């Protein structure tokens, strides 16, 4: 790819796309769509002293164009006057908007740096994938390379050609560079929760942050997630997804089942998470996608295993196994319902379920 260190990935945030770019060396990035040129927002100053960028573009423009061009000028010297840059180099990428029906979605979380295996897992649909969901704990956050590795994984799966919904995990909130996460990945005014709309879908990406109370000594007083979650409650109250769309929610930790053992250290803030669940009910959420538990299963509405009430099914769609296997969830979605299959790196279907959106019922499918 000449100047790019990996394929871009095109993240969905709000009603826009944010194209995440990484190069080998510092430089100025731009994205061209049709006759328009887009730059990273930075109060009028183009960034040249870093080798990554996140550039917002209108969904409608990229969907209609079906392609975009990444432009890059390597920095030679940035000074007060007469800075020097190499001539622009460009790379063109095709792009497919999410189709209106029978959408093929792949969800994965908890990769924990097993990129080679996870790439095979996430390739279940091959080139027919329409939407990729990265739901936290993909890598670690100790070095800048850790961030680049996550971006490379997203680009390896999508080739920069389809949209990605991106969420933070609890491991992404711990580590030396956790405070820099928003420098490298999409955010909503420094918050990692946001509404979204793409193709036939609308909904919310929610962010629980860490999985234990802020007061735990392991955090050494470096977290304030409790007020962050309360602010998130107020934000969720402002969301009003288009009810003509298929509405769903995505987040790493399941708020209605933060743990499989009631009363343990992970069973936190039921009042806050109960308020979230009520907001998801108000929004008309058809289903929720989560990870974190390192198992793949479905919680039916008000499942007895849940700690809080919920009137929507929850797909816990990532298994991180001791044998090195990484499993995810392949979804085929239409306006009436969806087929959910848990799959592994050999593209084997481990379990399948049908979910009916009318009554939110979940029906297991026997293997042939």
C-alpha positions as a Python dict, from the first residue, in 0.01 Angstrom:
ca = {
    (1, 'X'): (0, 0, 0),
    (2, 'X'): (305, 221, -34),
    (3, 'X'): (249, 492, 231),
    (4, 'X'): (-29, 327, 437),
    (5, 'X'): (79, 77, 701),
    (6, 'X'): (-256, -104, 679),
    (7, 'X'): (-595, -80, 513),
    (8, 'X'): (-825, 194, 647),
    (9, 'X'): (-1136, 110, 840),
    (10, 'X'): (-1456, 307, 800),
    (11, 'X'): (-1628, 352, 1136),
    (12, 'X'): (-1993, 446, 1181),
    (13, 'X'): (-2056, 725, 1431),
    (14, 'X'): (-2383, 913, 1444),
    (15, 'X'): (-2496, 961, 1085),
    (16, 'X'): (-2142, 994, 954),
    (17, 'X'): (-1844, 777, 874),
    (18, 'X'): (-1504, 826, 1031),
    (19, 'X'): (-1220, 687, 820),
    (20, 'X'): (-932, 567, 1037),
    (21, 'X'): (-594, 589, 861),
    (22, 'X'): (-242, 480, 954),
    (23, 'X'): (83, 545, 766),
    (24, 'X'): (443, 438, 814),
    (25, 'X'): (563, 794, 876),
    (26, 'X'): (430, 1133, 986),
    (27, 'X'): (235, 1329, 730),
    (28, 'X'): (-81, 1512, 628),
    (29, 'X'): (-385, 1302, 536),
    (30, 'X'): (-693, 1386, 331),
    (31, 'X'): (-986, 1190, 192),
    (32, 'X'): (-1138, 1270, -147),
    (33, 'X'): (-1495, 1172, -234),
    (34, 'X'): (-1630, 1292, -565),
    (35, 'X'): (-1521, 1653, -596),
    (36, 'X'): (-1490, 1711, -221),
    (37, 'X'): (-1181, 1693, 1),
    (38, 'X'): (-1209, 1614, 372),
    (39, 'X'): (-948, 1665, 644),
    (40, 'X'): (-916, 1576, 1009),
    (41, 'X'): (-1075, 1846, 1225),
    (42, 'X'): (-814, 2036, 1426),
    (43, 'X'): (-914, 2403, 1453),
    (44, 'X'): (-789, 2480, 1104),
    (45, 'X'): (-439, 2335, 1148),
    (46, 'X'): (-363, 2021, 948),
    (47, 'X'): (-182, 1763, 1160),
    (48, 'X'): (158, 1664, 1022),
    (49, 'X'): (351, 1538, 1325),
    (50, 'X'): (177, 1204, 1359),
    (51, 'X'): (127, 902, 1137),
    (52, 'X'): (-244, 843, 1190),
    (53, 'X'): (-566, 1032, 1125),
    (54, 'X'): (-943, 1004, 1169),
    (55, 'X'): (-1140, 1187, 903),
    (56, 'X'): (-1518, 1239, 919),
    (57, 'X'): (-1714, 1222, 595),
    (58, 'X'): (-2089, 1229, 521),
    (59, 'X'): (-2243, 884, 492),
    (60, 'X'): (-2458, 992, 201),
    (61, 'X'): (-2157, 1111, 0),
    (62, 'X'): (-1953, 793, 44),
    (63, 'X'): (-2252, 562, -3),
    (64, 'X'): (-2338, 735, -331),
    (65, 'X'): (-1981, 752, -462),
    (66, 'X'): (-1894, 390, -386),
    (67, 'X'): (-1527, 479, -350),
    (68, 'X'): (-1286, 716, -179),
    (69, 'X'): (-927, 826, -229),
    (70, 'X'): (-677, 858, 56),
    (71, 'X'): (-423, 1135, -6),
    (72, 'X'): (-101, 1163, 196),
    (73, 'X'): (193, 1403, 205),
    (74, 'X'): (492, 1284, 405),
    (75, 'X'): (635, 1546, 641),
    (76, 'X'): (991, 1656, 569),
    (77, 'X'): (1000, 1951, 809),
    (78, 'X'): (721, 2142, 986),
    (79, 'X'): (830, 2493, 1081),
    (80, 'X'): (671, 2836, 1126),
    (81, 'X'): (718, 2936, 760),
    (82, 'X'): (789, 2735, 447),
    (83, 'X'): (729, 2388, 589),
    (84, 'X'): (832, 2110, 355),
    (85, 'X'): (634, 1803, 254),
    (86, 'X'): (672, 1540, -13),
    (87, 'X'): (435, 1545, -310),
    (88, 'X'): (98, 1386, -245),
    (89, 'X'): (54, 1013, -293),
    (90, 'X'): (-289, 858, -331),
    (91, 'X'): (-463, 526, -286),
    (92, 'X'): (-817, 450, -406),
    (93, 'X'): (-1056, 223, -213),
    (94, 'X'): (-1391, 81, -321),
    (95, 'X'): (-1679, 106, -74),
    (96, 'X'): (-2014, -71, -37),
    (97, 'X'): (-2301, 81, 157),
    (98, 'X'): (-2494, -152, 386),
    (99, 'X'): (-2780, -308, 184),
    (100, 'X'): (-3142, -254, 281),
    (101, 'X'): (-3227, -619, 353),
    (102, 'X'): (-3068, -956, 426),
    (103, 'X'): (-2765, -787, 578),
    (104, 'X'): (-2466, -1005, 664),
    (105, 'X'): (-2305, -886, 987),
    (106, 'X'): (-2012, -1033, 1177),
    (107, 'X'): (-1960, -954, 1546),
    (108, 'X'): (-1642, -1028, 1738),
    (109, 'X'): (-1498, -925, 2074),
    (110, 'X'): (-1233, -1047, 2319),
    (111, 'X'): (-971, -1123, 2057),
    (112, 'X'): (-700, -1033, 2311),
    (113, 'X'): (-433, -1010, 2041),
    (114, 'X'): (-505, -1349, 1881),
    (115, 'X'): (-523, -1169, 1548),
    (116, 'X'): (-431, -1453, 1316),
    (117, 'X'): (-702, -1682, 1453),
    (118, 'X'): (-957, -1402, 1483),
    (119, 'X'): (-903, -1299, 1120),
    (120, 'X'): (-1004, -1647, 1011),
    (121, 'X'): (-1306, -1633, 1242),
    (122, 'X'): (-1422, -1293, 1118),
    (123, 'X'): (-1387, -1410, 756),
    (124, 'X'): (-1694, -1634, 788),
    (125, 'X'): (-1887, -1447, 516),
    (126, 'X'): (-1580, -1393, 299),
    (127, 'X'): (-1626, -1106, 54),
    (128, 'X'): (-2003, -1103, 116),
    (129, 'X'): (-1972, -933, 458),
    (130, 'X'): (-2179, -613, 478),
    (131, 'X'): (-2109, -479, 829),
    (132, 'X'): (-1835, -562, 1080),
    (133, 'X'): (-1880, -508, 1455),
    (134, 'X'): (-1569, -485, 1675),
    (135, 'X'): (-1691, -499, 2032),
    (136, 'X'): (-1396, -436, 2259),
    (137, 'X'): (-1090, -607, 2406),
    (138, 'X'): (-943, -668, 2062),
    (139, 'X'): (-589, -581, 2169),
    (140, 'X'): (-418, -411, 2461),
    (141, 'X'): (-332, -45, 2527),
    (142, 'X'): (26, -49, 2651),
    (143, 'X'): (201, 88, 2340),
    (144, 'X'): (113, 286, 2028),
    (145, 'X'): (170, -31, 1829),
    (146, 'X'): (-118, -191, 2022),
    (147, 'X'): (-352, 71, 1876),
    (148, 'X'): (-214, 22, 1527),
    (149, 'X'): (-257, -356, 1557),
    (150, 'X'): (-629, -315, 1631),
    (151, 'X'): (-671, -80, 1334),
    (152, 'X'): (-482, -325, 1113),
    (153, 'X'): (-712, -608, 1222),
    (154, 'X'): (-1019, -401, 1130),
    (155, 'X'): (-861, -315, 795),
    (156, 'X'): (-759, -675, 728),
    (157, 'X'): (-1119, -792, 775),
    (158, 'X'): (-1293, -513, 584),
    (159, 'X'): (-1023, -399, 336),
    (160, 'X'): (-1157, -49, 400),
    (161, 'X'): (-1458, -137, 185),
    (162, 'X'): (-1750, -174, 431),
    (163, 'X'): (-1863, 1, 751),
    (164, 'X'): (-1746, -93, 1100),
    (165, 'X'): (-1924, -38, 1432),
    (166, 'X'): (-1658, 2, 1701),
    (167, 'X'): (-1691, -22, 2080),
    (168, 'X'): (-1444, -7, 2369),
    (169, 'X'): (-1388, -298, 2607),
    (170, 'X'): (-1280, -296, 2969),
    (171, 'X'): (-923, -401, 2880),
    (172, 'X'): (-914, -96, 2653),
    (173, 'X'): (-969, 115, 2966),
    (174, 'X'): (-661, -16, 3149),
    (175, 'X'): (-294, 9, 3061),
    (176, 'X'): (-32, 277, 3010),
    (177, 'X'): (-199, 435, 2706),
    (178, 'X'): (-565, 388, 2803),
    (179, 'X'): (-593, 766, 2835),
    (180, 'X'): (-497, 801, 2467),
    (181, 'X'): (-765, 566, 2331),
    (182, 'X'): (-972, 849, 2185),
    (183, 'X'): (-670, 978, 1991),
    (184, 'X'): (-675, 666, 1775),
    (185, 'X'): (-1039, 553, 1760),
    (186, 'X'): (-1381, 712, 1702),
    (187, 'X'): (-1540, 902, 1989),
    (188, 'X'): (-1828, 1133, 2065),
    (189, 'X'): (-1670, 1446, 2215),
    (190, 'X'): (-1424, 1230, 2415),
    (191, 'X'): (-1701, 989, 2513),
    (192, 'X'): (-1706, 634, 2381),
    (193, 'X'): (-2084, 602, 2365),
    (194, 'X'): (-2292, 735, 2080),
    (195, 'X'): (-2598, 686, 1863),
    (196, 'X'): (-2562, 554, 1511),
    (197, 'X'): (-2753, 506, 1188),
    (198, 'X'): (-2632, 304, 891),
    (199, 'X'): (-2825, 129, 615),
    (200, 'X'): (-3142, -28, 762),
    (201, 'X'): (-3003, -2, 1117),
    (202, 'X'): (-3010, 254, 1397),
    (203, 'X'): (-2924, 232, 1762),
    (204, 'X'): (-2665, 296, 2030),
    (205, 'X'): (-2310, 198, 2114),
    (206, 'X'): (-2286, 202, 2493),
    (207, 'X'): (-1972, 197, 2706),
    (208, 'X'): (-1949, 50, 3056),
    (209, 'X'): (-1581, 129, 3099),
    (210, 'X'): (-1426, -99, 3359),
    (211, 'X'): (-1594, -406, 3510),
    (212, 'X'): (-1534, -345, 3883),
    (213, 'X'): (-1600, -51, 4120),
    (214, 'X'): (-1371, 251, 4087),
    (215, 'X'): (-1270, 203, 4451),
    (216, 'X'): (-1095, -130, 4390),
    (217, 'X'): (-729, -107, 4483),
    (218, 'X'): (-623, -258, 4149),
    (219, 'X'): (-721, 72, 3985),
    (220, 'X'): (-514, 284, 4227),
    (221, 'X'): (-764, 570, 4212),
    (222, 'X'): (-709, 625, 3838),
    (223, 'X'): (-1072, 569, 3725),
    (224, 'X'): (-1392, 773, 3753),
    (225, 'X'): (-1630, 551, 3560),
    (226, 'X'): (-1919, 586, 3805),
    (227, 'X'): (-1996, 951, 3712),
    (228, 'X'): (-1915, 868, 3348),
    (229, 'X'): (-2191, 602, 3348),
    (230, 'X'): (-2440, 841, 3509),
    (231, 'X'): (-2366, 1095, 3235),
    (232, 'X'): (-2419, 817, 2984),
    (233, 'X'): (-2765, 753, 3130),
    (234, 'X'): (-2860, 1112, 3052),
    (235, 'X'): (-2720, 1080, 2701),
    (236, 'X'): (-2917, 763, 2632),
    (237, 'X'): (-3233, 953, 2728),
    (238, 'X'): (-3170, 1191, 2436),
    (239, 'X'): (-3154, 919, 2171),
    (240, 'X'): (-3462, 864, 1955),
    (241, 'X'): (-3371, 612, 1683),
    (242, 'X'): (-3576, 609, 1364),
    (243, 'X'): (-3842, 345, 1427),
    (244, 'X'): (-3855, 255, 1060),
    (245, 'X'): (-3505, 112, 1111),
    (246, 'X'): (-3395, -209, 1284),
    (247, 'X'): (-3283, -73, 1620),
    (248, 'X'): (-3016, -249, 1824),
    (249, 'X'): (-2754, -178, 2091),
    (250, 'X'): (-2385, -271, 2105),
    (251, 'X'): (-2152, -272, 2404),
    (252, 'X'): (-1875, -486, 2544),
    (253, 'X'): (-2011, -559, 2893),
    (254, 'X'): (-2374, -666, 2908),
    (255, 'X'): (-2549, -421, 3145),
    (256, 'X'): (-2821, -672, 3238),
    (257, 'X'): (-2567, -948, 3308),
    (258, 'X'): (-2239, -791, 3415),
    (259, 'X'): (-2143, -1126, 3566),
    (260, 'X'): (-2270, -1484, 3573),
    (261, 'X'): (-2236, -1490, 3954),
    (262, 'X'): (-2472, -1256, 4137),
    (263, 'X'): (-2314, -1066, 4424),
    (264, 'X'): (-1952, -1094, 4312),
    (265, 'X'): (-1716, -801, 4250),
    (266, 'X'): (-1846, -759, 3893),
    (267, 'X'): (-2210, -719, 4003),
    (268, 'X'): (-2210, -339, 4010),
    (269, 'X'): (-2440, -39, 3969),
    (270, 'X'): (-2765, -222, 3909),
    (271, 'X'): (-2951, 107, 3945),
    (272, 'X'): (-2756, 265, 3659),
    (273, 'X'): (-2766, -39, 3434),
    (274, 'X'): (-3135, -87, 3507),
    (275, 'X'): (-3194, 269, 3385),
    (276, 'X'): (-3000, 188, 3068),
    (277, 'X'): (-3213, -119, 3005),
    (278, 'X'): (-3525, 93, 3040),
    (279, 'X'): (-3387, 339, 2784),
    (280, 'X'): (-3314, 55, 2543),
    (281, 'X'): (-3675, -62, 2587),
    (282, 'X'): (-3796, 293, 2514),
    (283, 'X'): (-3579, 306, 2201),
    (284, 'X'): (-3740, -11, 2069),
    (285, 'X'): (-3419, -216, 2070),
    (286, 'X'): (-3473, -547, 1887),
    (287, 'X'): (-3153, -706, 2017),
    (288, 'X'): (-2827, -631, 2196),
    (289, 'X'): (-2473, -747, 2112),
    (290, 'X'): (-2215, -798, 2388),
    (291, 'X'): (-1892, -978, 2467),
    (292, 'X'): (-1673, -981, 2780),
    (293, 'X'): (-1779, -1316, 2931),
    (294, 'X'): (-1560, -1513, 2685),
    (295, 'X'): (-1854, -1739, 2604),
    (296, 'X'): (-2110, -1745, 2323),
    (297, 'X'): (-2478, -1770, 2416),
    (298, 'X'): (-2810, -1585, 2397),
    (299, 'X'): (-3012, -1438, 2683),
    (300, 'X'): (-3381, -1447, 2603),
    (301, 'X'): (-3595, -1153, 2714),
    (302, 'X'): (-3600, -1150, 3097),
    (303, 'X'): (-3384, -1462, 3102),
    (304, 'X'): (-3351, -1615, 3449),
    (305, 'X'): (-2973, -1585, 3415),
    (306, 'X'): (-2996, -1207, 3381),
    (307, 'X'): (-2947, -981, 3681),
    (308, 'X'): (-3187, -715, 3550),
    (309, 'X'): (-3505, -713, 3346),
    (310, 'X'): (-3483, -665, 2970),
    (311, 'X'): (-3746, -710, 2699),
    (312, 'X'): (-3496, -780, 2417),
    (313, 'X'): (-3267, -1076, 2346),
    (314, 'X'): (-2896, -1032, 2422),
    (315, 'X'): (-2644, -1203, 2196),
    (316, 'X'): (-2323, -1260, 2391),
    (317, 'X'): (-2123, -1321, 2079),
    (318, 'X'): (-1759, -1399, 2149),
    (319, 'X'): (-1585, -1703, 2295),
    (320, 'X'): (-1218, -1684, 2390),
    (321, 'X'): (-1107, -2039, 2461),
    (322, 'X'): (-804, -2181, 2640),
    (323, 'X'): (-714, -2386, 2331),
    (324, 'X'): (-649, -2062, 2139),
    (325, 'X'): (-980, -2058, 1952),
    (326, 'X'): (-1170, -1732, 1903),
    (327, 'X'): (-1541, -1759, 1819),
    (328, 'X'): (-1780, -1489, 1706),
    (329, 'X'): (-2137, -1435, 1590),
    (330, 'X'): (-2250, -1434, 1227),
    (331, 'X'): (-2581, -1253, 1178),
    (332, 'X'): (-2809, -1244, 876),
    (333, 'X'): (-3066, -974, 939),
    (334, 'X'): (-3386, -871, 764),
    (335, 'X'): (-3680, -657, 870),
    (336, 'X'): (-3863, -950, 1030),
    (337, 'X'): (-3584, -1116, 1223),
    (338, 'X'): (-3239, -1264, 1211),
    (339, 'X'): (-3037, -1582, 1198),
    (340, 'X'): (-2759, -1593, 1458),
    (341, 'X'): (-2478, -1847, 1421),
    (342, 'X'): (-2183, -1885, 1655),
    (343, 'X'): (-1882, -1978, 1442),
    (344, 'X'): (-1513, -2059, 1486),
    (345, 'X'): (-1192, -2001, 1292),
    (346, 'X'): (-1261, -2302, 1068),
    (347, 'X'): (-1591, -2140, 962),
    (348, 'X'): (-1779, -2414, 1142),
    (349, 'X'): (-2125, -2329, 1274),
    (350, 'X'): (-2133, -2430, 1641),
    (351, 'X'): (-2490, -2324, 1725),
    (352, 'X'): (-2766, -2138, 1539),
    (353, 'X'): (-3075, -1950, 1651),
    (354, 'X'): (-3361, -1762, 1488),
    (355, 'X'): (-3484, -1441, 1647),
    (356, 'X'): (-3827, -1305, 1554),
    (357, 'X'): (-3847, -927, 1588),
    (358, 'X'): (-4227, -925, 1625),
    (359, 'X'): (-4233, -1113, 1954),
    (360, 'X'): (-3856, -1118, 2027),
    (361, 'X'): (-3865, -1495, 2056),
    (362, 'X'): (-3547, -1702, 2026),
    (363, 'X'): (-3560, -2046, 1869),
    (364, 'X'): (-3263, -2283, 1858),
    (365, 'X'): (-3195, -2463, 1531),
    (366, 'X'): (-3093, -2827, 1546),
    (367, 'X'): (-2780, -2924, 1356),
    (368, 'X'): (-2839, -3144, 1055),
}
